[in-house]
Amino acid sequence: MNQISIWFGHLLKLFYDMSNNYALSIILFTIVTKFILLPLTFSQMRSMNAMKTIQPKVDEINKKYKGNPQKQSEKLSQLYKENGVNPAAGCLPLLIQFPILIAMYRVVREPIKYVFLNETAYNLVDKGFFWIKSLEVPDVIAIQGINLPYILPVLSALFTYVQMQMSMSRSSSSSSSNATAEGMNKTMTYMMPLMMLIWGINLPAGLILYWATGTLVQILQQYLIGKYEYHMNFRDDDRSNKRDSQASIKKKNNR
């Protein structure tokens, strides 16, 4: 993990040398990281769509082999293999993000060690970001002596909520046997934004800036990928309808 933080520190320093702005270097780093992970995001979304398509068959197998877990597992594995679905693919980008988040936390927490390498250089850096005086400290507002999340944590929570709603709409199923899973997803849709507000009170604003930027980029990626998939599906359906129409006309002419 320390080595990952060192690499991130070098990359942040590169972006800082290019922009001469610490906050902007974090934003640029986040965007680059998200584009590097784009193939995984695309794979995750395709996996979610595929799982949604075969969900009725999954429910049927679960119901049919309810008393035989081994047979149930075999049938599900066969179904996944036949449809080219990997159930774990949806979790992969999230699992990869956690080491990145931890490494990023260490970099933002100790920029002298990982980014600027000496205190003199770091002291010359402008660590502000619009209303935030320093990205080293949490973005909070004190009301009657109580620290509450301010603009950046609220934006981060809002972006997280929107992103999770988009993910839910892609993975949701109308099957009643999937109600428990959907209930858990709905709970997480509210829990994750709440956690972002809590983290925003305690974590450096630089880390929350990283999360908010990354989530916003992910929202845009999911929207554009969804548009692309819709266009491709519409084109495939149109071609299929044309083939059916031509086949029908040919059959009538033969008569």
C-alpha positions, 0 to 999 in steps of 0.5 A: 500500500505504501508503494501505491501511495508513493506512485500516487504522490509522484502522479499528483506532483506531476499534475501540480507541476503542470497546473500549479494548483493543488486542488486542480492536481487532485481533480486531474488525478481523479479523472485520469484514474477513472479513465484508467478504470473505465474498462472495469466500469464498462464490464461492471455495467454489462454484467449488471445488464446481463444479470438483469436479463437472466434474473427470471431464470436465476429465480426459477433455478433457485425455486426449483432446487431450493432443497438441493444447494449443490444442484442449485449451484451447478445449474446457476454456474451453467447458466452464467457460463452459457450467458457469459455472465460473471456475478463477481464482475459487478463488485470488481471496480468497487473492490479496486477503488478501496485500495486506491482510496486508502492510498489516496488518503495517505497521500492527502494526509501526508503530502510532504512525505508523498508529494512534495518531499520537503516541508519548505516546498509544501509551505509554498503551496496554495492549499485552498479551493474556492471557499476551503482555506486548506484541503488538509482539514475537513470542510465543515461549518460550526453551528453553536459549537457543533461541526456540521458538513459543509458544501463539499461533503454535501455535494459528495453525498448528493453525487453518491446518491445519484450514482447509486440510484443509477446503478439500482435502476440498471440492476433492479428486477421485477421478480418478487423473490429478489425483494430482499436484495432490492431492499438491501440495495435501497438501504445502501442507497441512503446509507452511503450518502449518509456515510459521506456526510459523516466522513466529510466531518472527519476526513481531509477536504482533499480526500472528499474532493477526490471522492466527489470528483470521482463519483461525478465522473462515474455518473457521466460515464454511466450515463454515456455508456447507457446511451451507447448501449441503448443506441446499439440495442435499438440498432440491433432491434431495428435490424432484427425487425427488418430481417423478419419483415423481409423474411415475411415478404419473401414467404408471401411471394413464394406462396 
